[in-house]
Amino acid sequence: MRAVERYTGRSCWSDTYLLSHCEGYRLDATDGTVGYVERVVRRPDGGPVVLRVNGINGSVTVAVADVVELHPHDESLLIRQTRRSLA
């Protein structure tokens, strides 16, 4: 996963920190919008494990490992799956 910046400055936050605090971000798949992150489920050490997403057809769970891009200024994430594979 990589954080993608849309400006020339640098973020002082790590990718893990940004992903741990992405509630409300739009989650996109390769074929469109899945929904919005409603909760980040964390390990005991605080690191993110899965995202609970309020989707168009109900709630879905997405592994953090499936996030390929993080756009902090657009408040969006891109995952490698399609919407159909999550249904």
Backbone as CSV, one residue per row, in Angstrom:
resi,resn,N_x,N_y,N_z,CA_x,CA_y,CA_z,C_x,C_y,C_z
1,MET,0.839,-1.163,0.000,0.000,0.000,0.000,0.885,1.226,0.000
2,ARG,0.416,2.245,-0.692,1.174,3.487,-0.693,0.223,4.654,-0.551
3,ALA,0.657,5.652,0.195,-0.104,6.886,0.298,0.208,7.713,-0.933
4,VAL,-0.803,8.189,-1.592,-0.637,8.982,-2.798,-0.997,10.417,-2.473
5,GLU,-0.054,11.307,-2.654,-0.271,12.714,-2.367,-0.615,13.457,-3.648
6,ARG,-1.497,14.408,-3.570,-1.885,15.194,-4.730,-1.237,16.576,-4.719
7,TYR,-0.337,16.810,-3.812,0.369,18.089,-3.762,1.850,17.802,-3.601
8,THR,2.686,18.816,-3.668,4.132,18.594,-3.643,4.696,18.444,-2.239
9,GLY,3.929,18.763,-1.218,4.419,18.638,0.153,4.446,17.194,0.620
10,ARG,5.012,16.983,1.769,5.100,15.641,2.346,4.217,15.580,3.593
11,SER,3.666,14.406,3.850,2.868,14.210,5.043,3.774,13.796,6.191
12,CYS,3.467,14.277,7.382,4.241,13.864,8.552,3.683,12.570,9.147
13,TRP,2.578,12.051,8.588,1.944,10.840,9.107,2.364,9.636,8.282
14,SER,2.579,8.514,8.956,2.928,7.279,8.255,1.682,6.688,7.592
15,ASP,1.907,5.798,6.628,0.793,5.117,5.969,-0.050,4.344,6.983
16,THR,0.608,3.697,7.939,-0.112,2.917,8.958,-0.984,3.821,9.812
17,TYR,-0.461,4.976,10.205,-1.252,5.915,10.997,-2.464,6.388,10.190
18,LEU,-2.244,6.781,8.954,-3.348,7.266,8.122,-4.408,6.192,7.936
19,LEU,-3.980,4.958,7.710,-4.925,3.863,7.526,-5.665,3.544,8.826
20,SER,-5.016,3.726,9.952,-5.649,3.482,11.252,-6.708,4.523,11.587
21,HIS,-6.695,5.629,10.868,-7.622,6.733,11.146,-8.403,7.118,9.893
22,CYS,-8.881,6.119,9.153,-9.543,6.404,7.880,-11.064,6.255,7.945
23,GLU,-11.655,6.333,9.123,-13.103,6.276,9.228,-13.705,7.412,8.400
24,GLY,-14.723,7.086,7.625,-15.374,8.070,6.771,-14.788,8.161,5.369
25,TYR,-13.644,7.521,5.132,-13.030,7.552,3.799,-13.884,6.738,2.824
26,ARG,-13.922,7.170,1.572,-14.596,6.419,0.506,-13.691,5.260,0.110
27,LEU,-14.268,4.084,-0.053,-13.516,2.902,-0.474,-13.896,2.565,-1.905
28,ASP,-12.914,2.614,-2.795,-13.133,2.303,-4.203,-12.468,0.984,-4.559
29,ALA,-13.127,0.236,-5.439,-12.556,-0.978,-6.014,-12.194,-0.665,-7.459
30,THR,-11.658,-1.628,-8.154,-11.255,-1.394,-9.536,-12.442,-1.078,-10.449
31,ASP,-13.653,-1.434,-10.022,-14.835,-1.190,-10.861,-15.848,-0.245,-10.231
32,GLY,-15.429,0.575,-9.285,-16.326,1.580,-8.719,-16.284,1.655,-7.212
33,THR,-17.143,2.497,-6.664,-17.184,2.738,-5.226,-17.864,1.585,-4.500
34,VAL,-17.211,1.121,-3.416,-17.745,0.048,-2.580,-18.626,0.644,-1.489
35,GLY,-18.149,1.699,-0.847,-18.877,2.330,0.252,-17.940,3.213,1.046
36,TYR,-18.257,3.396,2.323,-17.483,4.267,3.204,-17.050,3.507,4.452
37,VAL,-15.823,3.732,4.880,-15.273,3.036,6.045,-16.014,3.512,7.288
38,GLU,-16.641,2.578,7.990,-17.349,2.938,9.215,-16.525,2.618,10.462
39,ARG,-15.591,1.660,10.340,-14.775,1.301,11.494,-13.497,0.613,11.060
40,VAL,-12.414,0.915,11.772,-11.138,0.236,11.565,-10.956,-0.728,12.728
41,VAL,-10.828,-2.027,12.435,-10.604,-3.034,13.469,-9.099,-3.176,13.628
42,ARG,-8.640,-3.087,14.880,-7.198,-3.072,15.159,-6.747,-4.314,15.922
43,ARG,-5.441,-4.613,15.757,-4.792,-5.656,16.556,-4.601,-5.120,17.976
44,PRO,-4.241,-5.982,18.926,-3.973,-5.512,20.289,-2.880,-4.440,20.356
45,ASP,-1.927,-4.480,19.417,-0.870,-3.463,19.430,-1.309,-2.149,18.771
46,GLY,-2.543,-2.096,18.268,-3.084,-0.872,17.695,-3.038,-0.791,16.185
47,GLY,-2.317,-1.691,15.536,-2.227,-1.666,14.080,-3.533,-2.094,13.432
48,PRO,-3.857,-1.542,12.264,-5.109,-1.892,11.588,-5.058,-3.285,10.977
49,VAL,-6.182,-4.011,11.018,-6.275,-5.356,10.453,-7.311,-5.400,9.327
50,VAL,-8.519,-4.982,9.636,-9.598,-4.974,8.639,-10.388,-3.677,8.733
51,LEU,-11.090,-3.390,7.644,-11.966,-2.229,7.583,-13.401,-2.719,7.476
52,ARG,-14.275,-2.189,8.306,-15.707,-2.458,8.185,-16.266,-1.330,7.335
53,VAL,-16.884,-1.703,6.231,-17.338,-0.729,5.248,-18.849,-0.779,5.123
54,ASN,-19.472,0.385,5.216,-20.901,0.500,4.984,-21.078,0.642,3.483
55,GLY,-21.460,-0.466,2.845,-21.554,-0.495,1.394,-22.960,-0.270,0.889
56,ILE,-23.062,-0.141,-0.401,-24.351,0.084,-1.052,-25.303,-1.072,-0.789
57,ASN,-24.771,-2.299,-0.757,-25.593,-3.497,-0.529,-25.377,-4.091,0.852
58,GLY,-25.081,-3.269,1.839,-24.853,-3.750,3.194,-23.397,-3.634,3.596
59,SER,-23.099,-4.091,4.794,-21.739,-3.997,5.319,-20.842,-5.090,4.740
60,VAL,-19.590,-4.726,4.489,-18.590,-5.686,4.046,-17.326,-5.465,4.871
61,THR,-16.499,-6.497,4.939,-15.213,-6.432,5.625,-14.109,-6.556,4.590
62,VAL,-13.137,-5.652,4.679,-12.031,-5.638,3.727,-10.722,-5.700,4.505
63,ALA,-9.844,-6.624,4.146,-8.538,-6.725,4.794,-7.685,-5.514,4.437
64,VAL,-6.970,-4.995,5.418,-6.071,-3.867,5.192,-5.023,-4.222,4.133
65,ALA,-4.631,-5.492,4.070,-3.637,-5.930,3.090,-4.120,-5.750,1.655
66,ASP,-5.432,-5.616,1.447,-5.980,-5.432,0.107,-6.003,-3.974,-0.347
67,VAL,-5.665,-3.055,0.544,-5.606,-1.632,0.176,-4.311,-1.401,-0.598
68,VAL,-4.439,-0.851,-1.813,-3.259,-0.611,-2.644,-2.893,0.871,-2.728
69,GLU,-3.869,1.742,-2.515,-3.595,3.173,-2.519,-4.416,3.866,-1.442
70,LEU,-3.793,4.864,-0.835,-4.429,5.679,0.196,-4.279,7.128,-0.234
71,HIS,-5.398,7.820,-0.375,-5.408,9.220,-0.812,-5.920,10.080,0.349
72,PRO,-5.022,10.531,1.236,-5.478,11.251,2.428,-6.200,12.562,2.132
73,HIS,-5.806,13.272,1.106,-6.447,14.560,0.841,-7.798,14.419,0.156
74,ASP,-8.015,13.306,-0.523,-9.327,13.006,-1.107,-10.165,12.159,-0.159
75,GLU,-9.541,11.716,0.943,-10.182,10.809,1.898,-10.766,9.598,1.185
76,SER,-9.897,8.925,0.423,-10.334,7.733,-0.296,-9.249,6.663,-0.273
77,LEU,-9.689,5.427,-0.468,-8.818,4.254,-0.525,-9.153,3.482,-1.787
78,LEU,-8.158,2.803,-2.342,-8.378,1.925,-3.486,-7.947,0.525,-3.092
79,ILE,-8.817,-0.460,-3.369,-8.479,-1.860,-3.099,-8.328,-2.607,-4.409
80,ARG,-7.666,-3.745,-4.329,-7.379,-4.518,-5.551,-8.563,-5.340,-6.046
81,GLN,-9.569,-5.593,-5.229,-10.710,-6.400,-5.653,-11.714,-5.587,-6.469
82,THR,-12.684,-6.308,-7.001,-13.828,-5.663,-7.632,-14.967,-5.644,-6.621
83,ARG,-15.951,-4.829,-6.871,-17.131,-4.799,-5.988,-17.825,-6.143,-5.966
84,ARG,-17.866,-6.793,-7.095,-18.560,-8.098,-7.182,-17.898,-9.157,-6.319
85,SER,-16.569,-9.090,-6.196,-15.872,-10.106,-5.389,-16.108,-9.909,-3.900
86,LEU,-16.589,-8.732,-3.504,-16.867,-8.458,-2.103,-18.289,-8.829,-1.705
87,ALA,-19.151,-8.992,-2.667,-20.574,-9.246,-2.382,-20.792,-10.636,-1.842
